[in-house]
Amino acid sequence: MTSEMQEPIPWTFTDSPGVLLWTWMTEHFVARVTGKEVDNADDASGRRVIQSYSWDLSDLTRTHQGLPRLLVEGLSASFEDAERTIREHVGKSYDPRLGYRKFSGALAYTFTLTTGEQVDVRELVGTRCSVTVLMPDRSERTVMGDLAVNHYKWRLTAADHVMEIMPEHVVRITNRSEAADRAAAITHSDLYSGIGRIYREDPKSGCTGKPGFMVGTVDHAGSPRCPLHEMGLPDYLLS
């Protein structure tokens, strides 16, 4: 999924008859990978064969009857798959300020949509995004707001409300609004940024826009039609 380098997990390894155990313990959680060995007496090479790998992640900050509180568990075909899954859940379960994001990297921001597509939303965080959600009646609804990742959920902040969205209900996400997409298709302008009514050019005489947030851009939001950048666009694209 990602070639990004991640900090090696400081596993503690225990080799018991028939069972291999890797343990990662911190002050906040304990993660384990258990490999169940099969009897390989007929294998002339003497190789050790692992039948399956199970893994689990338990919380130590809020225990259950004095014991670690199980957060998530599962089975994997290989140790590498089990380790990757643990990295993902640690990255999504714990506050970035605790310092575990160096072990998870992009996995903390990678989600599987309802279409099966996996998306890394790191570059979208903090930008105004358009998110299309699959509703219970199988219809689609598109909402917009500034994107943030809140553990396993996405948070979209609009002017008057905040929405929490489960990524597994999402059909697609983009930081180009539908209006912006339509505008790009019509204008075919090399100056168009692809976002709202923002163009990659400094304001100049005759332009109705104002300097954008990014240097070298001009934003026409709330302004009348610009005779330099928006001639020929239909009115509905200027709202």
C-alpha positions in Angstrom: 0.0 0.0 0.0 2.8 2.4 0.8 6.6 2.3 0.4 7.0 4.9 3.1 9.6 4.0 5.7 8.2 3.3 9.1 9.8 3.0 12.5 10.6 -0.6 13.3 8.3 -1.9 16.1 10.3 -2.9 19.2 8.9 -6.5 19.4 9.8 -8.8 22.2 10.0 -12.3 20.9 9.1 -15.5 22.8 9.6 -19.0 21.4 7.5 -21.7 23.1 6.9 -25.2 21.9 4.3 -24.9 19.1 3.8 -21.2 19.6 5.8 -18.1 18.5 4.8 -14.8 20.3 5.7 -11.3 19.5 4.8 -8.6 22.1 4.9 -4.8 21.8 4.1 -3.2 25.1 3.9 0.5 25.9 2.4 2.5 28.7 -0.8 2.9 26.7 -1.4 -0.5 25.0 -0.1 -4.0 24.4 0.0 -5.5 20.9 0.6 -9.2 20.3 1.1 -11.5 17.3 0.9 -15.2 17.9 2.1 -17.7 15.3 0.8 -21.3 15.7 3.3 -23.8 14.5 2.3 -27.1 12.8 4.0 -30.4 13.3 6.5 -30.5 10.5 8.2 -33.8 11.4 8.0 -35.1 7.7 9.8 -32.0 6.3 13.3 -33.2 5.6 14.6 -29.6 5.5 13.6 -29.0 9.1 11.8 -25.8 8.2 9.3 -24.4 10.8 5.9 -24.0 9.3 3.4 -21.6 10.9 -0.2 -22.6 10.4 -1.7 -19.2 11.2 -1.0 -15.8 12.7 -3.5 -14.2 15.2 -3.1 -10.7 16.5 -4.7 -8.4 19.0 -4.4 -4.9 20.4 -5.5 -4.1 24.0 -5.7 -0.8 25.8 -3.9 -0.1 29.1 -5.2 3.4 29.7 -8.7 2.1 30.6 -8.6 -1.4 31.8 -11.4 -3.9 32.3 -11.5 -5.4 35.8 -7.8 -4.7 36.1 -7.0 -6.4 32.8 -6.1 -4.8 29.4 -9.2 -3.9 27.5 -9.3 -5.6 24.1 -9.7 -3.1 21.3 -9.4 -5.2 18.1 -8.2 -8.7 17.1 -8.0 -10.8 14.0 -6.2 -13.4 11.9 -3.6 -12.9 9.2 -1.9 -15.0 6.6 1.5 -13.8 7.4 3.4 -12.0 10.2 3.9 -9.0 7.8 0.1 -8.7 7.4 -0.5 -8.9 11.1 2.2 -6.3 11.8 0.8 -3.9 9.2 -2.7 -4.2 10.7 -1.4 -3.5 14.2 0.4 -0.4 12.9 -2.8 0.8 11.3 -5.0 0.3 14.4 -2.4 1.9 16.7 -2.2 4.9 14.4 -5.9 5.3 14.3 -6.7 4.5 18.0 -4.2 6.8 19.7 -3.7 10.5 19.8 -0.8 11.6 17.5 0.7 13.5 20.5 1.6 10.2 22.1 4.2 9.7 19.4 3.0 6.4 17.8 2.4 7.9 14.3 6.0 7.2 13.4 5.1 3.5 13.5 2.0 3.8 11.4 2.8 6.5 8.9 0.3 6.7 6.0 -1.7 3.8 7.5 -3.3 6.1 10.0 -4.7 8.1 7.1 -5.6 5.2 4.8 -9.2 4.1 4.6 -11.3 1.6 2.6 -14.3 3.1 0.9 -17.6 1.3 0.2 -16.3 0.7 -3.3 -13.4 -1.3 -2.0 -11.0 1.5 -3.0 -8.3 2.4 -0.5 -7.5 6.1 -0.2 -4.7 8.0 1.7 -6.3 11.3 2.7 -3.2 12.9 4.2 -3.0 15.6 1.5 -6.7 16.3 1.8 -6.6 17.0 5.6 -7.3 20.7 6.2 -8.7 21.3 2.8 -12.3 21.9 1.7 -13.5 18.5 0.4 -16.6 17.1 -1.3 -17.6 13.7 0.1 -20.2 11.5 -1.5 -21.9 9.1 0.9 -23.9 6.0 0.2 -27.2 6.3 2.1 -29.2 3.3 3.5 -31.7 3.5 0.6 -28.7 3.2 -1.8 -29.0 6.8 -2.9 -26.0 9.1 -2.8 -25.6 12.3 -0.9 -22.7 14.8 -1.3 -21.6 17.0 1.6 -18.8 19.5 1.9 -16.5 20.8 4.6 -13.0 21.1 5.8 -11.6 17.5 6.3 -10.1 16.2 9.5 -9.4 12.6 10.6 -10.8 11.6 14.0 -9.5 8.1 14.7 -11.6 5.8 12.5 -13.9 8.6 11.3 -13.7 11.7 9.1 -14.9 15.0 10.3 -16.2 17.7 7.9 -16.5 21.2 9.3 -18.8 23.5 7.5 -19.8 27.1 8.3 -22.6 26.2 10.7 -22.1 22.5 11.6 -19.7 19.6 11.9 -20.4 16.2 10.3 -18.8 12.8 11.3 -18.6 10.3 8.5 -17.6 6.6 8.4 -15.2 6.1 5.5 -16.7 2.7 4.7 -19.9 4.5 3.7 -18.1 6.9 1.3 -18.3 6.4 -2.4 -15.7 9.1 -3.3 -13.9 12.1 -1.8 -12.2 15.0 -3.6 -11.1 18.5 -2.6 -12.6 19.8 -5.9 -16.3 20.6 -5.5 -18.8 19.4 -8.1 -19.2 23.0 -9.3 -15.4 23.3 -9.6 -15.3 20.1 -11.7 -17.9 21.4 -14.0 -16.2 24.8 -14.2 -12.9 23.1 -15.1 -14.6 21.1 -17.9 -16.0 24.3 -19.4 -13.1 26.7 -19.0 -10.2 24.4 -19.8 -8.1 27.2 -18.5 -4.5 26.6 -17.5 -5.0 29.3 -14.8 -7.9 27.5 -13.1 -6.9 25.9 -9.8 -9.6 23.4 -9.7 -11.0 24.7 -6.4 -14.0 27.0 -6.2 -13.5 30.2 -8.1 -9.7 30.4 -7.5 -7.3 31.1 -10.3 -3.5 30.8 -10.4 -2.7 34.5 -11.1 -2.2 37.7 -9.1 -5.1 40.2 -9.1 -4.8 42.8 -11.8 -6.7 45.7 -13.3 -10.2 44.6 -14.4 -10.3 41.5 -12.2 -13.1 41.3 -9.6 -11.3 38.9 -7.3 -9.1 39.4 -4.3 -5.7 37.9 -3.4 -6.2 34.2 -2.4 -4.9 32.5 0.7 -2.1 31.0 -1.4 0.5 33.3 -2.9 0.0 33.9 -6.6 -3.8 33.1 -6.6 -6.9 35.2 -6.9 -10.2 34.2 -5.3 -13.5 35.4 -6.7 -15.7 34.0 -3.9 -18.6 36.4 -3.2 -17.5 38.7 -6.1 -19.4 39.4 -9.3 -18.4 37.7 -12.5 -14.8 38.4 -13.5 -14.5 39.6 -17.1 -10.9 38.3 -17.2 -11.3 34.8 -15.8 -15.0 33.9 -15.9 -16.5 35.0 -19.2 -18.6 32.4 -20.7 -19.3 30.5 -17.5 -23.0 29.9 -16.7 -24.3 31.7 -13.6 -24.8 28.5 -11.5 -21.1 28.0 -11.5 -20.5 31.3 -9.9 -22.4 30.7 -6.7 
